[in-house]
Amino acid sequence: MSANIKIEENNGSANILLEDFPTSTLIAGTDKYYGYYKGVWIKYDGLTPKYLAQLGLHPGKELRFSKKNVAEFARKVLPKLEKSDYLAITGANGLRAILPPEAAFIFKLDYQDNNILCQAFVQYGKDTYLLNRNFTQATRREAKRENEVEQLLKQYFTDFKNNEYLLSNDNLDHLEQLLDQGIAKLKEIGEVQITPTFKSLLQSTNTHMEIGVSVNLTNELIDVDISSQKMSWENIQAALKAYKEKRHYFVLSNGLLQKTQQLTIEQLAQALHDLNISFTDFIHGKLQLPAYRSFYFAKEMRKANSLHFSSNESFNQLIKDLNKNELKQNKLPDKLKNVLRPYQKEGFNWLNTLVNYNFGGILADEMGLGKTLQVISLLLAHQKKDSTNLVVAPASVIYNWQNEAQKFAPELKTAVLGGTKKKRTQILANASKYDLLITSYQSLNRDLEAYQKLVFNIQILDEAQNIKNHQSITAQSVKVIKAHHKLALTGTPIENKLSELWSIFDYLMPNFLGSYLDFKKKFELPIIKDEDEEAEKQLVEMVTPFILRRLKKDVLNDLPAKEEEIVYVNMGSKQSELYKLQTQKLIAEFVLPRGCRV
């Protein structure tokens, strides 16, 4: 059994009534309607309650559409009703006869004075109107539909003047939405027309960026220059800023747009981030960095293969010299040529390279591999008039340093700052007369004021883990000593915390790993707390050129055969007397089985 839908047109509006339903006896089941009609129960197979509810129809109730909504009903709902096998529709043609022509939307996009402009029109047959404007009683238009389209435009454009929707190119949030989504949506509902200037704007967004990075090493600094033949530094800076803010576009100085998501920008931004450099640090694309950044800078540039990287010969030579596999052979002191083992000569060459470039470094050989001798070789090679070196070591080994210096380099005039305050003060007052001063960490703390008046050539920290706590007085004391070159010796550069490594490098090359807060945020917490392998890899790459560590197992072929030497030492009178008393006491306590005493 089918039902009839009657459509009545009423001065531009429409009334819809579902007829032939016995509303007084109609029962709505779960899936079907049932009705008692002329003495017979009728099952309405296709007219389920759910289906009619979706259409907005209810038995016995009239559905009314105003002038604003009648067109939407006629074009969206009526075709669905006509497809039903269970509905007979009357009045549909009469309704269509009063409808205005279907709305066709036209959007004209232009770009002027750094503003995107949109003129929106609606066409009904041969008649064209401004969207949602100039309604009159004589015109038949889809007001509701036009209003919906205007609300869509207002999502992307922020102003309306002189019958144009406007969007300034400095409103990046709306700009991204319009370019990434808005234009596509406008094409779904109408025709999008663009002017030549707007076309140029769209084409500019896909322009490939070419950026070059050049590096020159001069006077212990590297001069970095970022440039492009097609873009000014201001535009490159705008691109980096937009990338940092995770924006899809940035505005060029000529008002055009360009996409941020390009490999060139991504790699440049990542390299600067890894190098702990902000684009705001540059002045017209130029920046000077300490030369100790060279090795890691070169590594980052090799990864950023979309950038055009160039460097001068001095920079290239530095990178080559820092390669531990290609260490430059330095002239050894003649008397030590046959004393140093091959790995110790390698250590000497490495230390020399650091000093020649004014870098600091950690000689982290395993205990027993002769770190002291390698440093003494370095000091002997750099011996010069009125040039004093300083070794700071634990009190227990300061005299061992003196003995080693006297044994292998007696020409180095050496003094140990032990004994009384008067004696230490006298030595420091005549520091320029010595090639090498040796002091303990405790003694340095006590005499710090006197040390601060001096400038040393090379300062060496032995057992440098003594400054692992960067907040300790010891760490702060050694860091205020003035020296042209600074080195550290330790078999354990990290005992418990990564901050220990930061403290040693803060002594060697301040700011090499940034401030401690920077280091903690960028490396310590990610590595320890989050087990960030990328952060760990980056830290290793940064410090590797400045740490040399060999284990005994690595240099077994260079080590001599085990040698034992017995040295007899005469006891002093008091020692001899005490020894005899202890000997007699022990003899008295031992009794042989037969009762004889020994």
C-alpha positions, 0 to 999 in steps of 0.5 A: 500500500502506498501513501500520497504526498500532496504539495500545495504552492502558497505565494512562493511557500509550500505546504506538504501533507502526507495523505491516505494514511488512516491517522486515527487508527495508524499504528507505528511498529518498530519497522513498519506502519499498520493502519485500519482502512475501510474494514481492512488492516493494511501494512505499509511495507516501504514507509517505515517510521524511520524513513519518514522521520528522515524526510521530515514527514509525519502522518497527519501533520502538515510540513511547511516551507517558507520562501527561504527554504522552499528551493532547498526542499525542492532540490534536495528532498523532493528528488528523494521522495520521487524515487520511493516506490511507496509514495505518490506525489502530486503538485511537484511540477507546480512547485518547480514552476515557481522556483527561481533558477538554481543558484550558481556561485562565482568567486573572483580572487585578486591580489592587490596591496598585500591583500587577497580580495574576493568578489562573490556573485550568484547567478540565477539563469541570466541574472547576476547579483552580489552574493547575499545582497540587494534582495527585492520582492520582485526577485526569486533567490535562495536566500538561505543558500546564499547566506550559508555561502557568505558564512563560509567566506567569512571563515577565510576573509576577515573584512568586507569593504566596497563589495569585496571580501578582504584578507591581509597577507600578514594574517597568516592563520587565515591565509594558511586556511584559505590557501590550504583548504578554502580555495578547494572548498569554494571550487566545490560549490562554485566557479573560482576565477583568478586574476593574473596577480593572484595567479602569480601569488599562487605560483610564487608559493611553489618556487624552489629556494636555493640557499648557500652557506659559506664558511671561512676560518680567520683569526680563530673564528669562523665567518658564516655567511648564509645567502641566496642569489634569488632571495634577500637575507630578510626573506630567508629570515622570514622563512626560518621564522615561519618554519619555527612557528610551524607555518605553511607560508611566509611573506616575501618582501615583495608581498608574494608568498612562498611555501615554508615546507621545503627541504632547503628551509627544513635542513637549514633550520635543523642545522641551526637548531643542532648548532644552537644558533638562532637566525636572529643572531645573524646580521644581514646573513653573517655571523662569527662563531668560535673555531671550536664549532668548526668540526660539528658545523662541517658535519651538520652541513654534510647532512644538509645536502640541499644547501650549497656549502663552501669553505676556504682552505684554512677551514678545510685544513682545520677539519682535516687536522681534527680528524684523529685518523689523519693527525698531523705529525708534530716535531717531538723533543729529540730526547723523547723520540725513543721514549714515547710509545706509538700511541703516546706519540699519537696523543702528543700530536693530538694535544699539539693540534689542540694547542695550535688551534687554541682548543681545549680537550680531554686526554682520557686514556685509561690509567697506566697509559702515561698521560703525564708523560704525554703532557710533559712532552707537550710542555717541553715542545712548547717551552719558551722564555717567560712562559709558565705552565700550570698543572693542578692535580690531587695533592697525592700526585703533585710530587709524582708530577715533579719527579716525572718532569725531572726524569723526562724533561729536566730542562723544564724549570719546575716548582711545586707549590707546597709547604708554607704560605710564605713559600707558595707566595714567593714562588707565585711572585716569581712565576715567570722564572719557572716553566712549570708550576705544580699545585694541588686543588686545595692549595689553588683554592687557598692562594686563588687571589695570587693566581688570578694576577697571573696569565699562564700558557697552558693550564692542565687539570689532572684527575679533572673529575675533581671539578665534576660539580660545577657549583663547587668552589674547586670548579669555580676556582680553576675556571677563573685562572687565566691561560692561553690553552686549557687541557684536562686529564681524566680516566673517567670524564663521566662518573655518574652524571652528564653534568660532569662532562659539561663542567669539564668542557665549561672549564676547557671552552666556555659556552661550547656546550652552552649554559648548564640550563641549555645543556640540561634541556637539550641533552641531559634530560632527554638522554637520561630521562627519555633515553633520546638516542638522537640527542645522545648521538648529537652530543657524541658528535660534538665532543668527539673531536675534543676527547682522546681515549685509549684503553690498554686492550687497544694498545697492547702491541705498543705496551712493553713487557712487564718489568719488575724492579726491586728497590731497597730503602734504608730505614731511618733511626726511628723506623728501625727502632720501631721495626725491631720492637715489632719483630721481637713481639712477633717472635715471642708469640710463635712457639715451635711444636717441640717447645723451642722458641725461635 
